[in-house]
């Protein structure tokens, strides 16, 4: 049996509670996993004076793989997003967010199964911004789109589609208005598509894409787009299937991979054990798939689906009254039966 050493960041707010529930599930796989705990975010800032200690980066680089609970990002003030900084520091250029319908989850749709692949390292999230004047009445942000990053993410999306039996890739852009930046991205997407004749390709302008996702989400399979558009559309897609509590995410680079929930740390619920642990549990399943444990990935997803369908041990957002850990425990129990 393979042995895995994985960096573990429990996160802020409700993060430790969610990780506790996730560990119940992973422990029931029987896989030989050694966890190396490290910190980031508010806890790290208090202890070490930085939201991302060097020891945390070193741990992830040493182990190659990390599982992370949600981390608080202050709005408007405070330190810059730890999530963004980790992606840039580790070269995690691809953000992968699968979205699927679960029977029993409150949703207006029941047939969604798509994946948003988002470029992770540039665009407006590169953080190249400043005030133009001394009085801070005008601010400027520079949008950076490069051939290298665009080709890398589009090629990743096509390879992901091919490896996972997906049939179609849709590139999302705003090339009708931003003719240089998004024009470059779209031109490269069309070039790369030529190398994958077995995968259908089309493109959509981002505002039209938002409407189409709400009207006809079943028409889409793999969506590839730039950083900001991907951030927005992936949350929209999560809303189609019941919310961010059901939305896992993976950040993958050439050498390292980090798995997390899409949602934030929900600090107002800290200590109440009421938030849905599904997103991180599904992210941990993606992690096992990345490590080659495809069977366990499928079994965890199936156990989640069975638990939500049953509806007896689910959290408040899914219409139940179970605690975070109670739901995790039920998924862990189901895991042994699927």
JOKAJO-V169374 format. One line per field, one symbol per residue. psi: psi as a letter, one per 20 degrees, with the letter a starting at -180 (. if undefined). A space follows every 50 residues. Layout:
psi=???
This chain:
psi=pqppppppohardjghgghghhhgghhihjqnpppoprqqbgghgghijq inqhhgghghhgihqqpprqppoqohraqrphgggggghjknipopnqpq qppipoqiqjkpnrppoppiicbiiiknqrqhrhilipqppppppqgghg hghghggghggghjkqiqppppalihgmhgghggggghghghhhimiipq prqqqhhhggghhhgmhiiqfppprrgghhgghhhghhhhjiriijorqq opahhrppprqhrailhijpiiliqpjgghghhhghghghijmhghgghg ghhgggggggjhmqrhijjajqrghggghghhghhih.
